[in-house]
């Protein structure tokens, strides 16, 4: 291959599917493979995803989300969906969580109503009717209001908070070295966030593979 971005996209797909293994330019190969998402039990996967997303919030925001979920017995899967929906607009977390608390206080089934409200957050139709009959006119912003590049950047910045400064620097250096655009960088960051302890190893190996992508055949 002579296209590092194209080869990187193929390798990211392998990371996502759990088939990532590296053949070095000298012909030797590494036997280790990435771990596919489906090797994690649902609860463990939900927890890992939520912990990754929660790093996008301030400690005060995390405390508010935790308090809401504890107060209304919201399970891990709901908490994960809520955290991901809220991460689209970090500046609005306090407002949305406060309003969700008001709505859930009048619900017969807080988990069920919360799931419906999370769907509204995801679709950009979230608006709150208070128990006294008054309502707030503001609505959440749907994902499709963000241009592709801005959305990629926001998603990547959120995921990158799961990594250490040193890991972020390695990912940035790889992308800068091989002219990988924002969409590829976003996919790579999300794939790597599944196994934070393996970031350095996978990035180093990707660098080795991409170094051969620009070499003419036979070299």
C-alpha positions as CSV (number, residue, x, y, z in Angstrom):
1,X,0.0,0.0,0.0
2,X,1.2,3.5,-0.8
3,X,-1.6,5.3,1.2
4,X,-1.0,5.6,5.0
5,X,-4.5,6.9,5.6
6,X,-6.0,4.1,3.7
7,X,-3.9,1.4,5.4
8,X,-4.6,3.1,8.8
9,X,-8.4,2.9,8.2
10,X,-8.0,-0.8,7.5
11,X,-6.0,-1.3,10.7
12,X,-8.5,0.7,12.7
13,X,-11.2,-1.7,11.5
14,X,-9.1,-4.6,12.7
15,X,-8.8,-2.9,16.1
16,X,-12.6,-2.5,16.2
17,X,-13.1,-6.2,15.2
18,X,-10.4,-7.6,17.5
19,X,-8.3,-8.9,14.7
20,X,-5.4,-6.4,14.9
21,X,-2.1,-8.2,14.4
22,X,1.1,-6.7,13.0
23,X,3.5,-8.1,10.4
24,X,6.7,-6.2,10.5
25,X,8.6,-5.0,7.3
26,X,11.3,-7.6,7.9
27,X,8.7,-10.4,7.7
28,X,8.4,-11.2,11.4
29,X,5.1,-10.8,13.0
30,X,3.6,-10.2,16.5
31,X,1.1,-12.8,17.6
32,X,-0.9,-10.6,20.0
33,X,-4.3,-9.4,18.8
34,X,-6.6,-6.6,20.0
35,X,-9.6,-7.6,22.1
36,X,-13.0,-7.2,20.4
37,X,-15.8,-5.4,22.1
38,X,-17.9,-8.5,22.4
39,X,-15.3,-10.2,24.7
40,X,-16.5,-7.8,27.5
41,X,-19.6,-8.8,29.4
42,X,-22.4,-6.2,28.9
43,X,-22.0,-4.7,32.4
44,X,-18.3,-4.5,32.2
45,X,-18.5,-2.9,28.7
46,X,-21.1,-0.4,29.9
47,X,-18.9,0.5,32.8
48,X,-15.8,0.9,30.7
49,X,-17.6,3.1,28.1
50,X,-19.2,5.2,30.9
51,X,-15.9,5.7,32.7
52,X,-14.3,6.9,29.4
53,X,-17.1,9.4,28.7
54,X,-17.2,10.6,32.3
55,X,-13.6,11.9,32.0
56,X,-15.1,14.6,29.7
57,X,-16.9,16.1,32.8
58,X,-15.7,18.2,35.7
59,X,-15.8,16.5,39.2
60,X,-18.8,18.6,40.1
61,X,-20.7,17.4,37.0
62,X,-19.8,13.8,37.7
63,X,-21.1,14.2,41.2
64,X,-24.4,15.5,39.9
65,X,-24.8,12.7,37.4
66,X,-24.0,10.1,40.1
67,X,-26.4,11.7,42.5
68,X,-29.2,11.6,39.9
69,X,-28.6,7.9,39.1
70,X,-28.3,6.9,42.8
71,X,-31.5,8.8,43.7
72,X,-33.7,7.2,41.1
73,X,-32.0,3.7,41.0
74,X,-30.9,4.1,37.4
75,X,-28.8,1.1,36.3
76,X,-25.4,1.1,34.6
77,X,-26.8,0.8,31.0
78,X,-29.0,3.9,31.6
79,X,-26.2,5.8,33.2
80,X,-23.9,5.0,30.3
81,X,-26.5,6.3,27.7
82,X,-27.1,9.4,29.8
83,X,-23.4,10.1,30.2
84,X,-22.9,9.8,26.4
85,X,-25.9,12.0,25.6
86,X,-24.8,14.7,28.0
87,X,-21.2,14.6,26.7
88,X,-22.4,16.2,23.5
89,X,-22.9,19.5,25.3
90,X,-20.7,19.6,28.5
91,X,-21.7,23.2,29.2
92,X,-25.3,22.1,29.6
93,X,-24.8,19.2,32.0
94,X,-25.9,21.0,35.2
95,X,-29.0,22.4,33.5
96,X,-30.1,19.1,31.9
97,X,-29.4,17.0,35.1
98,X,-31.4,19.5,37.3
99,X,-34.3,19.3,34.9
100,X,-34.2,15.5,34.6
101,X,-34.4,15.5,38.4
102,X,-37.6,17.6,38.4
103,X,-39.2,15.3,35.8
104,X,-38.2,12.0,37.4
105,X,-39.6,13.2,40.8
106,X,-43.2,12.9,39.3
107,X,-42.5,9.6,37.4
108,X,-44.1,6.3,38.3
109,X,-41.1,4.5,36.7
110,X,-38.1,6.8,36.8
111,X,-35.8,4.4,34.8
112,X,-38.4,4.2,32.0
113,X,-39.0,7.9,31.8
114,X,-35.3,8.6,32.0
115,X,-34.7,6.3,29.0
116,X,-37.3,8.3,27.0
117,X,-35.7,11.6,28.0
118,X,-32.3,10.3,27.0
119,X,-33.7,9.5,23.6
120,X,-34.9,13.1,23.4
121,X,-31.4,14.3,24.4
122,X,-30.0,12.2,21.6
123,X,-32.5,13.4,19.0
124,X,-32.3,17.1,20.1
125,X,-35.9,17.3,21.2
126,X,-35.3,17.4,25.0
127,X,-37.7,20.0,26.6
128,X,-39.1,19.9,30.2
129,X,-42.6,20.3,31.4
130,X,-42.6,21.0,35.1
131,X,-45.1,19.4,37.6
132,X,-46.9,22.7,38.0
133,X,-47.7,22.8,34.3
134,X,-45.1,25.4,33.3
135,X,-42.5,24.4,30.7
136,X,-39.1,25.4,29.6
137,X,-38.7,26.3,26.0
138,X,-35.0,25.4,25.6
139,X,-34.2,22.2,23.7
140,X,-31.1,20.1,23.4
141,X,-29.0,20.4,20.3
142,X,-29.2,17.3,18.0
143,X,-25.9,15.8,16.8
144,X,-26.7,16.7,13.2
145,X,-26.5,20.5,14.0
146,X,-22.7,20.1,14.1
147,X,-20.8,20.1,10.9
148,X,-19.0,16.8,10.3
149,X,-15.5,18.3,11.1
150,X,-16.8,20.0,14.3
151,X,-18.6,16.8,15.4
152,X,-15.5,14.7,14.8
153,X,-13.4,17.1,16.8
154,X,-15.9,17.2,19.7
155,X,-16.1,13.4,19.8
156,X,-12.4,12.9,19.6
157,X,-11.7,15.5,22.3
158,X,-14.2,13.7,24.6
159,X,-12.6,10.3,24.0
160,X,-9.0,11.7,24.3
161,X,-9.7,12.6,27.9
162,X,-9.6,8.8,28.6
163,X,-5.8,8.8,27.8
164,X,-2.8,10.1,29.7
165,X,-0.9,13.2,28.4
166,X,1.8,10.9,27.1
167,X,-0.7,8.7,25.3
168,X,-2.3,11.7,23.7
169,X,1.1,13.0,22.6
170,X,1.8,9.6,20.9
171,X,-1.5,9.5,19.1
172,X,-1.1,13.2,17.9
173,X,2.5,12.4,16.7
174,X,1.3,9.4,14.7
175,X,-1.5,11.3,13.0
176,X,0.7,14.3,12.3
177,X,3.5,12.1,10.9
178,X,1.3,10.3,8.4
179,X,-1.2,13.2,7.6
180,X,-4.2,11.4,9.1
181,X,-7.2,13.6,9.0
182,X,-9.7,14.3,11.8
183,X,-12.2,11.6,10.9
184,X,-9.4,8.9,11.0
185,X,-8.0,10.4,14.2
186,X,-11.5,10.2,15.8
187,X,-12.0,6.5,14.8
188,X,-8.5,5.6,15.9
189,X,-9.0,7.3,19.3
190,X,-12.3,5.6,19.9
191,X,-10.8,2.2,18.9
192,X,-7.8,2.7,21.2
193,X,-10.0,3.8,24.1
194,X,-11.3,0.3,24.5
195,X,-8.0,-0.9,25.8
196,X,-6.2,2.2,27.3
197,X,-3.4,0.0,28.8
198,X,-2.4,-1.1,25.2
199,X,-2.3,2.4,23.6
200,X,1.5,2.7,23.5
201,X,1.9,-0.8,22.1
202,X,-0.7,-0.4,19.4
203,X,0.4,3.1,18.3
204,X,4.0,2.0,18.1
205,X,3.0,-1.0,15.9
206,X,0.8,1.2,13.7
207,X,3.8,3.5,13.2
208,X,5.9,0.5,12.0
209,X,3.1,-0.6,9.6
210,X,2.5,2.9,8.2
211,X,6.2,3.4,7.6
212,X,6.1,0.7,5.0
213,X,2.9,2.1,3.4
214,X,4.9,4.8,1.6
215,X,7.7,2.5,0.5
216,X,7.6,1.4,-3.1
217,X,6.8,-2.3,-3.6
218,X,9.9,-4.4,-3.2
219,X,11.7,-2.1,-0.8
